[in-house]
Amino acid sequence: MRRLLLLFLVFLSLSCSEYETKGFVRSKKLELVDSVKIEIPYEFGFVSKVSSEGYLLAYSYIDELFYVFKPDGQIFSSFSARGEGPKEYSGILPFAGIHEDKVFFLDHQNLYFFSLNGDFISVTTYNDPFVSSYGGIPNSELFLLNDSSFIIPNIHIADLARQVNRIAILDTIPVWIKYDFSLESNSYERSQVGIVDKNSTFFSELTFNNYRSKLIMIDHSIIQIPEIGKDLFKYDLKTPGKIEKIELDLPGFKFQKGLQEEKVTQENFRLFNQMSAESSFIGHFINLDSNSLFLTYSIIKQANQSSGRNNANDSFISQFQGYYFDLASRTGFQVDLPLNGSDSFHNRLIYLGENKFLFLLQNEHERDFHIGLIYNLVNS
């Protein structure tokens, strides 16, 4: 009898331990599992935020080439199609990425598709062109729903800081635009827009020096978060006008406060920069598997306190943290980034799928290769 009771208690203990492990997660952490060598000779950044069919897209700043390679660092191809010909994209290139074994480029007039080897496939105009003056690495936040429709974020919202009537015109500037292909015009036409929610950070009497947003797409919903805020806004594509606000608990996030200037001027430009340095912002915003997301954000610490607000001796240190959020349960966990969270990994972080991330290390010396570290997001 005593032996049976002991066996029962052991079984009960194992059952409870298994239940606690599966049913309750205390936190998340990044665990180093592998490293890769990427033989790109110059400084580069990831264009893609998420790998597509096992391929990654990067852009080299020096030779202005796009690189297609595998998560193990093996380079598949490198090419550029910039020019003025019918099969070339222009120098105004805000969006690029990989979709269904094809590389896409969206300039200010057309949507282009190339093979992974860089061979031209097709080009289609879209009848709502915008012009971007932003340089640097293209964005990958163009969502291709199928061969006949896609969604892009509206880049013009970033210019609102320069306008006095910014609040009045927020209702007219979409935070994202959906395009559908029209047989009648043989081009992509604007079909649906998402307007900034009036509960958003942007609807404020404060003037912000950054009105940009981060977007991801999950199923039939677009999730938007302002770079300077910590609230998610979920747009349901099936129900136009329906916007759900989801508050995130980002430990240490410092919201921008106290800036009452009407617009950016030469006199207060330094003040805008100071306020930016004192405020937190969202870095990466990534759609993971299983209805969950991952983001990085800055935590600001003052390194030197001076007497005057506009004194040049004021300095602030930005440290970066990761954050995992499950949309179904509405629970989130702070995640320490590699290198003690002191690096933003701007354009140097990509999601590989199956809870794995590739972090690209800074190339501090002149070398003909780079090192990437692969981390697995696990329960801790």
Backbone hydrogen bonds, N-H to C=O, Kabsch-Sander energy under -0.5 kcal/mol:
donor,donor_aa,acceptor,acceptor_aa,energy
5,L,1,M,-2.3
6,L,2,R,-2.2
7,L,3,R,-2.3
8,F,4,L,-2.1
9,L,5,L,-2.3
10,V,6,L,-2.3
11,F,7,L,-2.4
12,L,8,F,-2.6
13,S,9,L,-2.5
14,L,10,V,-2.4
15,S,11,F,-2.4
16,C,12,L,-2.4
17,S,13,S,-2.3
18,E,14,L,-2.3
19,Y,15,S,-2.1
20,E,16,C,-2.8
21,T,17,S,-2.0
22,K,18,E,-2.1
23,G,19,Y,-3.1
24,F,20,E,-1.6
26,R,24,F,-0.6
28,K,334,Q,-0.6
29,K,378,V,-2.4
31,E,29,K,-0.5
31,E,376,N,-2.8
32,L,30,L,-0.5
33,V,374,I,-2.8
34,D,374,I,-1.5
36,V,372,G,-2.9
38,I,36,V,-0.5
38,I,370,H,-3.0
39,E,37,K,-0.6
39,E,73,G,-0.6
40,I,38,I,-1.7
45,G,59,Y,-2.1
46,F,347,N,-3.4
47,V,57,L,-2.5
48,S,57,L,-1.5
51,S,351,Y,-2.9
52,S,55,Y,-2.4
55,Y,52,S,-1.7
56,L,69,F,-2.9
58,A,67,Y,-2.4
59,Y,45,G,-2.6
60,S,65,L,-2.7
61,Y,43,E,-1.7
61,Y,59,Y,-0.5
62,I,43,E,-0.6
64,E,60,S,-0.9
66,F,79,F,-2.8
67,Y,58,A,-2.7
68,V,77,S,-2.6
69,F,56,L,-1.9
69,F,67,Y,-0.5
70,K,74,Q,-2.6
73,G,70,K,-2.2
76,F,68,V,-3.0
77,S,68,V,-1.9
79,F,66,F,-2.1
83,G,89,Y,-2.3
88,E,85,G,-1.5
89,Y,81,A,-1.3
93,L,91,G,-1.2
95,F,106,L,-1.4
96,A,139,N,-2.3
97,G,104,F,-1.7
99,H,102,K,-3.1
102,K,99,H,-0.6
103,V,114,F,-2.8
104,F,97,G,-2.5
104,F,102,K,-0.5
105,F,112,Y,-1.8
106,L,95,F,-2.3
107,D,105,F,-0.5
107,D,110,N,-1.7
108,H,92,I,-0.8
111,L,124,T,-3.0
112,Y,105,F,-3.3
112,Y,110,N,-0.5
113,F,122,S,-2.4
114,F,103,V,-2.7
115,S,119,D,-2.9
116,L,101,D,-0.6
118,G,115,S,-1.9
121,I,113,F,-2.6
122,S,113,F,-1.5
124,T,111,L,-2.0
126,Y,109,Q,-1.9
127,N,188,Y,-3.0
128,D,126,Y,-1.8
139,N,94,P,-3.5
142,L,140,S,-1.5
143,F,141,E,-0.5
143,F,151,I,-3.0
144,L,142,L,-0.7
145,L,143,F,-0.9
145,L,149,S,-1.3
146,N,149,S,-1.5
149,S,146,N,-0.8
150,F,179,Y,-1.8
151,I,143,F,-2.1
152,I,177,I,-2.3
154,N,175,V,-1.2
155,I,153,P,-0.8
157,I,154,N,-1.1
158,A,155,I,-1.4
159,D,156,H,-1.9
160,L,157,I,-1.3
161,A,158,A,-0.6
162,R,159,D,-1.5
163,Q,160,L,-2.1
166,R,163,Q,-0.9
169,I,165,N,-1.6
170,L,166,R,-0.5
170,L,167,I,-0.8
172,T,169,I,-1.7
173,I,169,I,-0.6
173,I,170,L,-0.9
175,V,194,G,-3.7
176,W,194,G,-1.0
177,I,152,I,-2.8
178,K,192,Q,-3.5
179,Y,150,F,-3.0
180,D,189,E,-2.5
181,F,148,S,-3.0
182,S,187,S,-2.8
183,L,181,F,-0.5
186,N,182,S,-1.7
187,S,182,S,-1.0
188,Y,125,T,-2.3
189,E,180,D,-3.1
191,S,178,K,-3.1
192,Q,178,K,-1.4
194,G,176,W,-2.3
195,I,193,V,-0.5
196,V,170,L,-0.6
196,V,173,I,-0.7
200,S,197,D,-2.0
203,F,200,S,-1.1
204,S,202,F,-1.9
207,T,259,L,-1.6
208,F,206,L,-0.6
214,K,225,I,-2.7
216,I,223,I,-2.1
218,I,221,S,-2.4
221,S,218,I,-1.9
222,I,235,Y,-2.3
223,I,216,I,-2.8
224,Q,222,I,-0.5
224,Q,233,F,-2.5
225,I,214,K,-2.4
227,E,212,R,-2.3
229,G,226,P,-1.6
232,L,246,I,-3.3
233,F,224,Q,-2.4
234,K,244,E,-3.2
235,Y,222,I,-3.2
235,Y,233,F,-0.6
236,D,234,K,-0.5
236,D,242,K,-1.6
237,L,220,H,-2.4
237,L,235,Y,-0.7
239,T,236,D,-0.8
242,K,239,T,-2.0
243,I,241,G,-0.6
244,E,234,K,-2.3
246,I,232,L,-2.8
248,L,230,K,-1.7
250,L,248,L,-1.1
253,F,250,L,-2.1
255,F,253,F,-0.6
260,Q,258,G,-0.9
264,V,161,A,-0.9
269,F,265,T,-0.9
272,F,268,N,-2.0
273,N,269,F,-2.0
274,Q,270,R,-2.2
275,M,271,L,-2.5
276,S,272,F,-2.1
277,A,273,N,-2.1
278,E,274,Q,-1.3
279,S,276,S,-1.1
280,S,254,K,-3.1
282,I,227,E,-2.9
283,G,296,T,-3.2
286,I,294,F,-3.2
288,L,286,I,-0.6
288,L,292,S,-2.1
293,L,325,F,-2.6
294,F,286,I,-2.5
295,L,323,Y,-2.2
296,T,284,H,-1.7
297,Y,321,Q,-2.2
298,S,281,F,-2.0
299,I,319,Q,-3.9
301,K,317,I,-2.5
303,A,301,K,-0.5
303,A,315,S,-1.9
304,N,315,S,-1.3
306,S,304,N,-0.6
311,N,308,G,-1.3
314,D,311,N,-1.6
315,S,304,N,-1.0
317,I,301,K,-3.8
319,Q,299,I,-2.7
319,Q,317,I,-0.6
320,F,341,G,-4.7
321,Q,297,Y,-2.6
322,G,335,V,-3.1
323,Y,295,L,-2.1
324,Y,333,F,-2.9
325,F,293,L,-2.6
326,D,331,T,-3.0
327,L,291,N,-1.8
327,L,325,F,-0.6
328,A,291,N,-0.6
330,R,326,D,-1.6
331,T,326,D,-0.9
333,F,324,Y,-2.4
335,V,322,G,-3.0
337,L,320,F,-0.5
341,G,337,L,-0.7
341,G,338,P,-1.2
342,S,339,L,-1.6
348,R,345,F,-2.2
350,I,358,L,-1.8
351,Y,49,K,-2.5
352,L,350,I,-0.5
352,L,356,K,-2.8
353,G,356,K,-0.8
356,K,353,G,-1.2
357,F,375,Y,-2.9
358,L,350,I,-2.8
359,F,357,F,-0.6
359,F,373,L,-3.0
360,L,348,R,-2.9
360,L,358,L,-0.5
361,L,359,F,-0.5
361,L,371,I,-2.4
364,E,362,Q,-1.2
367,R,365,H,-1.0
370,H,38,I,-2.8
372,G,36,V,-2.6
373,L,359,F,-2.9
374,I,34,D,-2.9
375,Y,357,F,-2.6
375,Y,373,L,-0.5
376,N,31,E,-2.9
377,L,355,N,-3.2
378,V,29,K,-2.7
378,V,376,N,-0.7
380,S,27,S,-1.9
